[in-house]
Amino acid sequence: MSEFLEQIEHVVDSILPDKDELVHKEHPKTDYIMLIVRNLLVGVATVFFLLSFFFEDAHHILRAVGYFGGAGAYLFECLLLTDCFRVRVAHKELFMVYCLGPLYLIMGLGYVLK
């Protein structure tokens, strides 16, 4: 059992960002919290997508929550890249965020409205 806990600890350590690697030094706590929230939303999206394969009767809701989690992760990614919209970033760097964030939101709404 301790080996399993060590593996979980290793996974958590690899997921949490290093405070030394943060891009914006003006507000490192905010950036760190946003990185953790983004990673948690990605994890939520992953878990709900995987659960949707096993629960046929609730797969629409599970996928909707997964897509909303993904859209939230892209929102936090946009906030991190643009320093909460204070820094202008080239559109070619934000293309994926601009396309997939709203797409995930629309797909989540599509599953809710089915």
N, C-alpha and C positions, 0 to 999 in steps of 0.2 A: 504494500500500500504506500509506503514512503517513496518508492520509485515513481509511482503514479503522481504523487504530490510534487515531486521534484520536476517531473515533466510539465505539469501544469504551471509551476512557478517559472520554468524556462520559457514557456509560451507567453505568459503574461509579461515577463521581462522583455521579450522580443517585440511585443505589441506596443508597450508604453514608449513614447518618444523620449529621447534624451533632452534634458533641459538645455544642455550646452549647444545643441544643434538647431535651436530655434532661430528663425530668420530675423524676426523683429525684436531687437533687444530693449525697446522702449517699454513694452508690457509683456514680459515673459510669462507671468502667471496666466494672463488671459489667453495667450497663444497655447500654452500647455493645456489649459482646460478645454479649449476648442479642439485641439488635436485628440484629446481623450474622448470627447463627445463624438467627434467624427468617427473614430475607431469603434466606439460602442455602437453607433448607428450602422456601420458596416457589418458588425457582428450580429446585430439584431436582424438586419436584412438577410444575412446568410442563414441564420437559424430559422427564420420564418419561411424562407424559400425551401429549405430542406424539409421542414415540417409539412409543407403543403403537398409533398409527394406521398406522405403517409396517412394523411387525413383527407380522404376524398370528399367528405361531406362539408368540410370547411375550407377547402383549398382556395376558394375565391377570397375569403377574408384574410387568410394567411399570406397569400401573395400580395394582396393590397397593402397589408402592413409592411411586408418586405419592400415593396416599391416605395412606400412613403419613407421608410428608413433610408433607402438608397437616395431618395431625393433630398432628405435632410443632410445626409453625408455630403452630397454635392454642394449643398448650400454652405455648409461649414468649410468645405474645401475652397469655395469661392471667397468666403470671408477671410480665410487664412492667406490666400494668394494675393488678395487686394488690400490686405491690412484693414479689414472692415470698410472697404470702399474708399480708403484714403489714398491709395497708391494706384496709379494707372498702369495696367498690365496689358501687354499686347493681346489682341483678340486671338491670335494663333495659339497662344499659350492657354487661353481660357475656352477654346472651342469645344472641347469635350465637356467641360462643366456647363457651358451654355446650352449645349444640345441635350445631354443625357439627364441633367437635373430636371428640366421641365418634362422631358419624355417620361421619366420615372413617375413624376406626379400625375401625368395624364394616364399612364398605364394603371397606376393605383386607383385612380378615379374610375377607370373602365372596369376594374374588377369589383369595385364597390357597387357600381350601378348595374351590374349584370343581374 
